[in-house]
Amino acid sequence: MRFIQLVIVEVLFLFSAGLIFFGGIRGTVAAVAVLSIVNSAVHSLGQFWHWEIPLLFGGVFGVLSLLILGKITSRTKVVSGLVGGLIGLVVFGAFLTPVAAIFIWILVAGMGLVPKNDSRHFLWGFAPTIMRIILGIGGIIFGNFMTL
C-alpha cells in the first residue's frame, strides 16, 4: 500500500475505535461495518472471508459483552452519571489542557469525578467504559493485522 492509503486506513481504524467508545452497542456494530469495508477494500474474495469471520465473531462478542455489562450496571444506577461526566471531561480536554479541563468541568458540571457510592458500585460503573476502551484498542490492533 502507498503511504496515503495507509494513513487513510489508520484514520478509519481510529474512527472505528471512537465509534465503539462513544457509541456503545450501536457504535460497535458501526465499527464492525467500517472494518468490513476496509477488509473488502484491501483483500481479495478468498482472503476476505479469512478475516471477516473472526471480525464478525469479535463484533458479536463486543455487542454481547457491552449488553451484559449494561444490564449489570443499570441495576447500580451509577453508569449514567459516570458516562456523562467522562464525555464532558473528554470534550473539555480536547480543547484545553487537562488541568484546566478538570477545573472548568468541575465548575460547569458541579460534581466530582468519583461518586459517593461504595467501591463495588464505583467499579461496576466504570466496567462499560473500560470494556469500550478494550474493544476499541482491539479493533485497531485487529485492523492493523488485517491490512498486513
Residue pairs with C-beta under 8 A, 6 or more apart in sequence:
1 9
1 42
1 147
6 147
9 38
9 42
9 143
9 147
12 34
12 35
12 37
12 38
12 143
13 35
13 38
13 139
13 140
13 143
13 144
14 140
15 34
16 30
16 31
16 34
16 35
16 136
16 139
16 140
16 143
17 31
17 136
17 137
17 139
17 140
18 27
18 136
19 27
19 28
19 30
19 31
19 34
20 27
20 28
20 31
20 62
20 132
20 135
20 136
20 139
21 27
21 132
21 133
21 136
22 87
23 30
23 31
24 66
24 70
24 128
24 132
25 63
25 66
25 67
25 70
28 59
28 62
28 63
28 66
28 135
29 59
29 63
31 59
31 136
31 139
32 55
32 56
32 58
32 59
32 62
35 55
35 139
35 142
35 143
35 146
36 52
36 55
38 143
38 146
38 147
39 48
39 51
39 52
39 55
39 146
40 48
42 146
42 147
43 50
43 51
43 146
51 146
54 142
55 142
55 146
58 138
58 139
58 142
62 135
65 131
65 135
66 128
66 131
66 132
66 135
69 127
69 128
69 131
70 79
70 128
72 124
72 127
73 79
73 124
73 125
73 127
73 128
76 117
76 121
76 124
76 125
78 115
78 117
78 121
78 122
78 124
78 125
79 124
79 125
79 128
81 111
81 115
81 125
82 115
82 125
82 126
82 129
83 128
83 129
85 105
85 109
85 111
85 113
86 129
88 105
88 108
88 109
89 101
89 102
89 105
89 113
92 101
92 102
92 104
92 105
93 101
95 101
96 104
102 113
106 112
114 122
115 121
115 122
115 125
117 125
